[in-house]
Amino acid sequence: MAADDPPEEAKPAAAVVAAVDPPPVALAPVPVPVPVGPAEMRHACNHWLALAGVDEERQLQQSLYANLCAAPPPPSDVISQVEVDLTRTDLRLYECEHDPPEQAPERRMALRRVLLAFARLDPSTGYVQGMGDIAARALLSSAALDGMHARANGGGLITERAEAAAFWWLRHVTQSLLPGFFAPGMAAVWEEVRLLRRALMLLQPHLLAHLDELGCELACVAPSWYLTLFQRILPRSECGPALTSLAGRKLATTHLALGVLLSREHKLLAARSFEAVTQALCSASGAEDAQRRVAAGALRAAHEAALAIPLALLKDLSDSVSDA
């Protein structure tokens, strides 16, 4: 069975996983890293985990990812959903210029293992669309950094370590950055959208009024931003730095959503229909157009929003939304 092929209907779930999810290789101790560029280190998954305070728990449960990979498979419907999303996740969005194209099947196989491991960890959630984008960014940022270390030492990519880091990042996102967002009913998503509306009313009430006049509800455009952790709406150059800011608690997800809107404010105010609003939120040209990415500047606008609505005030707003 090819790496990108969906599971065959006739095969049971265990057979599918056995074919695409081979037993993991035991992780080697993390070596002393060779020097690499500060940008690569600052905006890679291991640094996000360190900023988020996950390192201690990760060290205490070093075998968790390997154990989950070796555990019985998740339900067949979860496996099928993972396979469907693997075909929809364009890994080229998350690769760096040094990633060899011939290693794409191995990277997709690694992403599959990460997603199935998470589904085993949290069977009540399983897999929800959007997790693939979150894990892919973490996986390939780790693989790229491992690749730099390996090339400096004459070796190959250290994919097992990259997989484990991506798994822990996905776990942190679902449990801490976006708690409850992937639960059945996604009540936390709708509460976050209400918070975004309240924050936009404080910062740019005329923009919110214009969107309301057009009948453009934020609930129609914003949920996918959160469920992919903004990986499909931010420009590629801003995705890594945005995750660094989230992991280090410099920004909240609400700030990033505000940044997306404020960076396109003049285009949104010029829009005269819901369709024009959605077009204004997309990149106007280039290879990223199909991925519906906004123009550069969203991250800067997010930091400006954080100055106007700091985390303490944002928490008060969130509490008021919860009580409403």
C-alpha positions as CSV (number, residue, x, y, z in Angstrom):
1,M,0.0,0.0,0.0
2,A,1.4,3.4,-1.0
3,A,2.0,6.0,1.7
4,D,-0.7,8.3,0.4
5,D,-3.3,5.6,-0.4
6,P,-6.4,5.5,1.8
7,P,-7.1,2.3,3.7
8,E,-8.7,-0.4,1.7
9,E,-12.3,-1.0,2.7
10,A,-11.8,-4.8,3.0
11,K,-9.0,-4.5,5.5
12,P,-9.6,-4.3,9.2
13,A,-8.2,-1.3,11.1
14,A,-5.4,-3.4,12.6
15,A,-4.3,-4.5,9.2
16,V,-4.3,-0.9,7.9
17,V,-2.2,0.3,10.9
18,A,0.2,-2.6,10.5
19,A,0.8,-1.6,6.9
20,V,1.2,2.2,7.4
21,D,2.2,2.5,11.1
22,P,5.2,0.2,11.7
23,P,6.6,-0.2,15.2
24,P,8.6,2.8,16.1
25,V,12.4,2.7,16.6
26,A,13.5,3.4,20.1
27,L,14.6,7.0,20.5
28,A,18.2,7.6,21.0
29,P,19.3,10.0,23.8
30,V,19.2,13.6,22.6
31,P,22.8,14.6,21.6
32,V,24.4,17.9,22.2
33,P,23.3,19.9,19.2
34,V,25.7,21.5,16.8
35,P,25.3,25.2,16.3
36,V,22.6,26.2,13.8
37,G,21.1,29.6,12.8
38,P,19.2,31.4,15.6
39,A,16.1,31.7,13.5
40,E,15.9,27.9,12.9
41,M,16.3,27.2,16.6
42,R,13.9,30.0,17.8
43,H,11.0,29.0,15.5
44,A,11.3,25.2,15.7
45,C,9.1,22.7,17.7
46,N,11.7,21.9,20.4
47,H,12.0,25.6,21.3
48,W,8.2,26.0,21.4
49,L,8.0,23.0,23.8
50,A,10.7,24.6,26.0
51,L,8.9,28.0,26.1
52,A,5.6,26.3,26.9
53,G,7.1,24.5,29.9
54,V,6.5,21.0,28.5
55,D,10.1,19.8,28.7
56,E,10.0,18.4,32.3
57,E,6.9,16.3,31.6
58,R,8.3,15.2,28.3
59,Q,11.5,14.0,30.1
60,L,9.4,12.1,32.7
61,Q,7.5,10.3,29.9
62,Q,10.1,9.8,27.3
63,S,8.6,6.5,26.2
64,L,5.0,7.8,25.9
65,Y,5.1,8.4,22.1
66,A,6.8,5.0,21.3
67,N,4.4,3.2,23.6
68,L,1.4,4.8,21.9
69,C,2.8,3.9,18.4
70,A,3.0,0.3,19.6
71,A,-0.5,0.3,21.1
72,P,-3.6,-1.2,19.5
73,P,-4.9,0.9,16.6
74,P,-7.7,3.5,17.1
75,P,-11.1,2.8,15.6
76,S,-11.3,2.3,11.8
77,D,-13.3,5.6,11.3
78,V,-10.5,7.5,13.0
79,I,-7.9,5.9,10.8
80,S,-10.1,6.7,7.7
81,Q,-10.4,10.3,8.7
82,V,-6.6,10.6,9.2
83,E,-6.1,9.1,5.8
84,V,-8.5,11.5,4.1
85,D,-6.8,14.5,5.7
86,L,-3.3,13.2,4.9
87,T,-4.2,13.6,1.2
88,R,-5.5,17.1,1.8
89,T,-2.5,18.3,3.8
90,D,0.0,19.9,1.5
91,L,3.3,19.2,3.2
92,R,5.0,21.6,0.9
93,L,3.5,24.4,3.0
94,Y,5.6,23.3,5.9
95,E,8.8,22.2,4.3
96,C,12.0,24.2,4.3
97,E,14.2,24.8,1.2
98,H,16.6,22.1,2.3
99,D,14.0,19.3,2.5
100,P,14.7,16.7,-0.2
101,P,11.6,16.1,-2.4
102,E,12.3,12.4,-2.5
103,Q,11.7,12.2,1.2
104,A,8.1,13.4,1.0
105,P,6.6,9.8,1.4
106,E,8.7,9.3,4.6
107,R,7.5,12.7,6.0
108,R,3.9,11.8,5.2
109,M,4.4,8.4,6.9
110,A,5.8,10.2,10.0
111,L,2.9,12.6,10.1
112,R,0.5,9.6,10.0
113,R,2.2,8.0,13.0
114,V,2.0,11.2,15.0
115,L,-1.7,11.6,14.3
116,L,-2.5,8.0,15.1
117,A,-0.5,8.2,18.3
118,F,-2.5,11.2,19.4
119,A,-5.8,9.4,18.6
120,R,-4.7,6.6,20.8
121,L,-3.7,9.0,23.6
122,D,-7.1,10.7,23.6
123,P,-9.7,8.4,22.2
124,S,-12.6,10.6,23.2
125,T,-11.3,13.2,20.8
126,G,-9.7,10.9,18.2
127,Y,-8.8,13.0,15.2
128,V,-10.3,16.3,14.2
129,Q,-9.6,18.1,10.9
130,G,-7.0,20.7,11.4
131,M,-4.7,18.6,13.7
132,G,-2.8,17.5,10.6
133,D,-1.7,21.1,9.9
134,I,-0.7,21.7,13.5
135,A,1.3,18.5,13.6
136,A,2.8,19.0,10.2
137,R,4.3,22.4,11.1
138,A,5.8,21.0,14.3
139,L,7.1,17.8,12.6
140,L,8.8,19.4,9.7
141,S,10.3,22.2,11.7
142,S,11.9,19.6,14.0
143,A,12.9,17.4,11.1
144,A,14.5,20.5,9.4
145,L,16.5,21.3,12.5
146,D,17.5,17.7,13.0
147,G,18.6,17.6,9.4
148,M,20.9,20.6,9.9
149,H,22.4,18.8,12.9
150,A,22.8,15.6,10.9
151,R,24.3,17.2,7.9
152,A,26.9,18.9,10.1
153,N,27.7,15.5,11.6
154,G,27.5,13.5,8.3
155,G,24.3,11.7,9.2
156,G,20.7,11.6,8.0
157,L,17.4,13.0,9.3
158,I,16.5,12.1,12.9
159,T,12.9,11.5,12.2
160,E,12.0,9.6,15.4
161,R,13.0,12.5,17.5
162,A,11.1,14.9,15.2
163,E,8.0,12.7,15.5
164,A,8.1,12.7,19.3
165,A,8.5,16.5,19.4
166,A,5.5,17.0,17.0
167,F,3.4,14.6,19.1
168,W,4.1,16.6,22.3
169,W,3.4,19.9,20.6
170,L,0.0,18.6,19.3
171,R,-0.7,17.4,22.8
172,H,0.2,20.8,24.3
173,V,-1.9,22.6,21.7
174,T,-5.0,20.6,22.3
175,Q,-4.7,20.6,26.1
176,S,-3.4,24.1,26.8
177,L,-3.4,26.5,23.8
178,L,-6.8,25.3,22.5
179,P,-8.5,23.4,25.4
180,G,-11.8,22.0,24.4
181,F,-11.6,23.3,20.8
182,F,-11.6,19.8,19.4
183,A,-14.2,18.3,21.7
184,P,-17.6,17.2,20.4
185,G,-19.7,20.3,19.8
186,M,-16.6,22.5,19.9
187,A,-18.2,24.8,22.5
188,A,-14.8,26.4,23.2
189,V,-14.5,27.5,19.5
190,W,-17.8,29.4,19.6
191,E,-16.9,31.0,22.9
192,E,-13.5,32.1,21.4
193,V,-15.3,33.6,18.4
194,R,-17.5,35.6,20.8
195,L,-14.4,36.8,22.6
196,L,-12.9,37.8,19.2
197,R,-16.0,39.8,18.5
198,R,-15.8,41.6,21.8
199,A,-12.1,42.4,21.3
200,L,-12.7,43.7,17.8
201,M,-15.5,45.9,19.1
202,L,-13.0,47.5,21.5
203,L,-10.2,48.0,18.9
204,Q,-12.1,48.7,15.7
205,P,-15.8,49.1,16.2
206,H,-16.3,50.5,12.7
207,L,-14.8,47.4,11.2
208,L,-17.1,45.1,13.2
209,A,-20.1,47.3,12.3
210,H,-19.2,47.0,8.6
211,L,-18.9,43.2,8.8
212,D,-22.3,43.1,10.6
213,E,-23.8,45.3,7.9
214,L,-22.7,42.8,5.3
215,G,-24.1,39.9,7.3
216,C,-20.6,38.5,7.7
217,E,-20.4,36.6,11.0
218,L,-17.0,36.0,12.4
219,A,-18.3,32.5,13.2
220,C,-18.4,31.8,9.5
221,V,-14.7,32.7,8.8
222,A,-12.7,32.4,12.0
223,P,-13.2,28.8,13.4
224,S,-10.8,27.2,10.8
225,W,-8.1,29.7,11.8
226,Y,-8.1,28.4,15.4
227,L,-8.5,24.7,14.4
228,T,-5.4,24.9,12.3
229,L,-3.6,27.2,14.7
230,F,-3.5,29.8,12.0
231,Q,-1.2,27.7,9.8
232,R,-3.4,28.1,6.7
233,I,-4.2,31.8,7.1
234,L,-0.9,33.3,8.1
235,P,1.9,33.9,5.5
236,R,4.5,31.1,5.7
237,S,7.1,33.6,6.9
238,E,5.0,34.5,9.9
239,C,3.8,31.0,11.0
240,G,6.9,30.0,12.9
241,P,7.3,33.3,14.7
242,A,3.6,33.3,15.6
243,L,3.9,29.9,17.2
244,T,6.9,31.1,19.1
245,S,4.9,34.0,20.5
246,L,2.0,31.7,21.4
247,A,4.3,29.2,23.1
248,G,6.0,32.0,25.1
249,R,2.7,33.6,26.1
250,K,3.6,36.8,24.3
251,L,0.3,36.5,22.3
252,A,-3.0,34.7,22.7
253,T,-4.9,33.1,19.8
254,T,-7.3,36.1,20.0
255,H,-4.5,38.5,19.3
256,L,-3.6,36.4,16.2
257,A,-7.1,36.5,14.9
258,L,-7.3,40.2,15.5
259,G,-4.0,40.5,13.6
260,V,-5.5,38.7,10.6
261,L,-8.5,41.1,10.5
262,L,-6.6,44.3,11.2
263,S,-3.9,43.5,8.6
264,R,-6.6,43.5,6.0
265,E,-8.7,46.3,7.5
266,H,-8.7,48.6,4.5
267,K,-9.7,45.7,2.1
268,L,-12.4,44.5,4.4
269,L,-13.9,48.0,4.7
270,A,-13.9,48.3,0.9
271,A,-15.8,45.0,0.6
272,R,-19.4,45.1,-0.3
273,S,-20.4,41.5,0.0
274,F,-19.6,38.4,2.0
275,E,-17.7,37.0,-1.0
276,A,-15.6,40.1,-1.1
277,V,-14.8,39.7,2.6
278,T,-13.5,36.2,2.1
279,Q,-11.5,37.4,-0.9
280,A,-10.0,40.2,1.2
281,L,-8.8,37.6,3.7
282,C,-7.0,35.7,1.1
283,S,-3.6,36.4,-0.5
284,A,-4.1,38.2,-3.8
285,S,-1.5,36.3,-5.8
286,G,1.3,33.8,-5.8
287,A,1.6,30.1,-5.0
288,E,0.0,30.5,-1.5
289,D,-3.2,31.9,-3.0
290,A,-4.9,28.4,-3.1
291,Q,-4.1,28.0,0.6
292,R,-6.1,31.2,1.5
293,R,-3.3,33.1,3.2
294,V,-3.5,36.7,4.1
295,A,-0.8,39.2,3.1
296,A,2.2,39.8,5.4
297,G,1.7,42.0,8.4
298,A,-0.8,39.9,10.4
299,L,1.8,39.1,13.1
300,R,2.8,42.7,13.5
301,A,-0.9,43.7,13.8
302,A,-1.3,40.9,16.4
303,H,1.5,42.3,18.6
304,E,-0.1,45.8,18.3
305,A,-3.4,44.3,19.3
306,A,-1.7,42.7,22.3
307,L,-0.4,46.1,23.4
308,A,-3.9,47.5,23.2
309,I,-5.5,44.5,24.9
310,P,-2.9,42.8,27.1
311,L,-3.4,39.3,28.3
312,A,-4.8,40.4,31.7
313,L,-7.5,42.5,30.0
314,L,-8.1,39.7,27.5
315,K,-8.8,37.3,30.4
316,D,-11.3,39.7,31.9
317,L,-13.0,39.9,28.5
318,S,-13.0,36.1,28.3
319,D,-14.5,35.8,31.7
320,S,-17.3,38.3,30.8
321,V,-18.0,36.3,27.6
322,S,-18.2,33.1,29.6
323,D,-20.6,34.6,32.1
324,A,-22.8,36.1,29.4
